[in-house]
Amino acid sequence: MNIPLAPVLFGLLPLGHLLRRWRNGDAGKALDELGLRVCSRQYLGWSLGLLVPFTVLFWGAVQFVPPAVIRDPNVSVALSSTTHLSLAAVSSTVLYQVVLVTFPEELFFRGYLGGFLLRRYRFVVGNTVQALVFGLFHSPLVLVDRRLGALVVVQVLVGWLLGWLRYRSESILPGWVMHALSNVLLPVLTGL
């Protein structure tokens, strides 16, 4: 079985934080600090509402990138990387994106890193730093082709919006919903 490395790496620090707090009898506090809590439906609505402008932003960034670059095997664009859209292909892509890509990224970037930075610094500083680190994580796209830089800029902006959702809702759930939906739906909606 081939286990992707990113989810394991993104899960180590939050898991260590949770276990350390658990030993001290503060597991509930650790869950709160990581944003692992239920939030109000209002913020889930915000995540769905923000999906529309994000789709437009993503589509605009893709216009700068030649189709041959997007279809490069080194560039992962969710559903478009499958050769056919069978129920099995779509189901496995959705499961992969929701469980192995977006949840670990949200847990690490908005839960662990963002939670720490938001507790330590003002919102603007903490959220901007986590968004820049999120963009840095996506920056290897530029190594494939410099024209993918527009997508990295979009990733920074989206990271900031997801951080804002986490800050307002005190939960990673709305960001996770938006992140998962965008990773699954954007390639289909933008024709990639």
C-alpha positions as CSV (number, residue, x, y, z in Angstrom):
1,M,0.0,0.0,0.0
2,N,1.4,3.4,-1.0
3,I,0.7,5.9,1.7
4,P,1.1,9.6,0.7
5,L,3.8,11.3,2.8
6,A,2.1,14.7,3.2
7,P,-0.8,13.6,5.4
8,V,1.5,11.7,7.6
9,L,3.8,14.8,8.0
10,F,1.0,17.2,8.4
11,G,-0.5,15.0,11.1
12,L,2.6,14.5,13.2
13,L,2.8,17.9,14.9
14,P,-0.9,18.2,15.6
15,L,-1.0,14.6,16.9
16,G,2.0,15.3,19.1
17,H,0.3,18.5,20.5
18,L,-2.8,16.5,21.2
19,L,-1.0,13.7,23.0
20,R,1.1,16.1,25.0
21,R,-2.1,17.9,26.2
22,W,-3.8,14.5,26.8
23,R,-1.1,13.4,29.2
24,N,-1.6,16.7,31.1
25,G,-5.4,16.2,31.2
26,D,-6.0,19.0,28.7
27,A,-7.2,17.0,25.6
28,G,-10.3,19.1,25.3
29,K,-8.2,22.3,25.2
30,A,-5.9,20.8,22.6
31,L,-8.9,19.9,20.4
32,D,-10.1,23.6,20.7
33,E,-6.6,24.9,20.0
34,L,-6.5,22.7,16.8
35,G,-9.9,24.0,15.8
36,L,-11.4,20.4,16.0
37,R,-14.8,21.5,17.1
38,V,-18.3,21.9,15.6
39,C,-19.2,25.4,14.4
40,S,-22.4,27.1,13.6
41,R,-24.1,26.6,10.3
42,Q,-23.5,30.3,9.5
43,Y,-19.8,29.6,8.9
44,L,-20.5,26.5,6.8
45,G,-22.6,28.9,4.7
46,W,-19.7,31.3,4.5
47,S,-17.5,28.5,3.2
48,L,-20.0,27.7,0.5
49,G,-20.5,31.4,-0.4
50,L,-16.7,31.9,-0.6
51,L,-16.4,29.0,-3.0
52,V,-18.0,31.1,-5.8
53,P,-15.4,34.0,-5.8
54,F,-12.6,31.5,-5.2
55,T,-13.7,29.6,-8.4
56,V,-13.6,32.9,-10.4
57,L,-10.2,33.7,-8.9
58,F,-8.9,30.2,-9.7
59,W,-10.3,30.3,-13.2
60,G,-8.6,33.7,-13.8
61,A,-5.2,32.3,-12.6
62,V,-5.6,29.2,-14.9
63,Q,-6.0,31.5,-17.9
64,F,-2.3,32.4,-17.6
65,V,-1.2,28.8,-17.8
66,P,-1.0,26.9,-21.1
67,P,-3.1,23.7,-21.2
68,A,0.0,21.6,-21.8
69,V,1.4,22.7,-18.5
70,I,-1.8,22.0,-16.6
71,R,-1.8,18.5,-18.1
72,D,1.8,17.8,-17.1
73,P,1.9,14.7,-15.0
74,N,3.8,16.6,-12.3
75,V,0.9,19.0,-11.8
76,S,-1.9,17.5,-9.8
77,V,-5.3,18.9,-10.6
78,A,-7.7,16.5,-8.8
79,L,-10.4,15.0,-11.0
80,S,-8.8,16.0,-14.2
81,S,-5.9,13.6,-13.6
82,T,-8.2,10.6,-14.0
83,T,-8.6,9.3,-17.5
84,H,-12.3,8.7,-17.1
85,L,-15.1,9.8,-14.8
86,S,-16.5,6.5,-13.6
87,L,-18.2,6.2,-10.3
88,A,-15.2,4.4,-8.9
89,A,-12.8,7.1,-10.1
90,V,-14.9,10.0,-8.8
91,S,-15.5,8.2,-5.5
92,S,-11.8,7.4,-4.9
93,T,-10.8,11.0,-5.9
94,V,-13.4,12.5,-3.5
95,L,-12.2,10.2,-0.7
96,Y,-8.6,10.9,-1.4
97,Q,-9.1,14.7,-1.5
98,V,-11.3,14.9,1.6
99,V,-9.4,12.5,3.8
100,L,-5.8,12.4,2.6
101,V,-5.3,15.9,1.2
102,T,-7.6,18.6,2.6
103,F,-8.1,17.4,6.1
104,P,-4.4,17.0,6.9
105,E,-3.7,20.4,5.2
106,E,-6.4,22.1,7.2
107,L,-5.4,20.4,10.4
108,F,-1.8,21.5,10.0
109,F,-2.0,25.0,8.4
110,R,-5.2,26.4,9.9
111,G,-5.5,24.1,13.0
112,Y,-1.9,23.7,14.3
113,L,0.1,26.5,12.7
114,G,-2.7,29.0,12.3
115,G,-4.0,28.3,15.8
116,F,-0.6,28.9,17.3
117,L,0.0,32.0,15.3
118,L,-3.4,33.5,16.0
119,R,-3.0,32.9,19.8
120,R,0.5,34.5,19.8
121,Y,0.1,37.4,17.3
122,R,-2.7,39.7,16.1
123,F,-5.1,38.3,13.5
124,V,-3.6,40.0,10.5
125,V,0.0,39.0,11.3
126,G,-0.8,35.4,12.4
127,N,-3.2,34.7,9.5
128,T,-0.9,36.3,6.9
129,V,2.1,34.2,8.1
130,Q,0.1,30.9,7.9
131,A,-1.2,31.9,4.5
132,L,2.3,32.6,3.2
133,V,3.5,29.2,4.6
134,F,0.6,27.5,2.8
135,G,1.6,29.3,-0.4
136,L,5.2,28.2,0.2
137,F,4.1,24.6,0.4
138,H,2.4,25.0,-3.0
139,S,5.3,26.9,-4.5
140,P,7.0,23.8,-6.1
141,L,4.4,24.2,-8.9
142,V,6.7,27.0,-10.1
143,L,9.5,24.5,-10.6
144,V,7.3,22.7,-13.2
145,D,6.6,25.9,-15.0
146,R,7.0,29.5,-13.9
147,R,3.5,30.3,-15.4
148,L,2.0,28.3,-12.5
149,G,3.0,31.1,-10.2
150,A,-0.4,32.7,-10.6
151,L,-1.9,29.6,-8.9
152,V,0.5,29.9,-6.0
153,V,-0.7,33.5,-5.5
154,V,-4.3,32.2,-5.5
155,Q,-3.2,29.6,-2.9
156,V,-1.9,32.3,-0.6
157,L,-5.1,34.3,-0.9
158,V,-7.2,31.2,-0.3
159,G,-5.0,30.2,2.6
160,W,-5.8,33.7,4.1
161,L,-9.5,33.2,3.5
162,L,-9.4,29.8,5.1
163,G,-7.5,31.2,8.1
164,W,-10.2,34.0,8.4
165,L,-12.9,31.3,8.5
166,R,-11.0,29.4,11.1
167,Y,-10.5,32.5,13.2
168,R,-14.2,33.6,13.0
169,S,-15.6,30.1,13.6
170,E,-12.9,28.8,15.9
171,S,-13.1,25.6,13.8
172,I,-11.3,24.1,10.9
173,L,-14.6,22.6,9.7
174,P,-15.7,25.4,7.4
175,G,-12.3,25.7,5.8
176,W,-12.1,22.0,5.4
177,V,-15.5,22.0,3.6
178,M,-14.4,24.8,1.3
179,H,-11.0,23.3,0.6
180,A,-12.4,19.8,-0.1
181,L,-15.2,21.2,-2.4
182,S,-12.7,23.3,-4.3
183,N,-10.2,20.5,-4.8
184,V,-12.9,18.2,-6.1
185,L,-15.1,20.6,-8.0
186,L,-12.8,23.3,-9.4
187,P,-11.1,21.2,-12.0
188,V,-14.6,20.1,-13.3
189,L,-16.0,23.7,-13.2
190,T,-13.0,25.3,-14.9
191,G,-12.7,22.6,-17.5
192,L,-9.3,21.3,-16.5
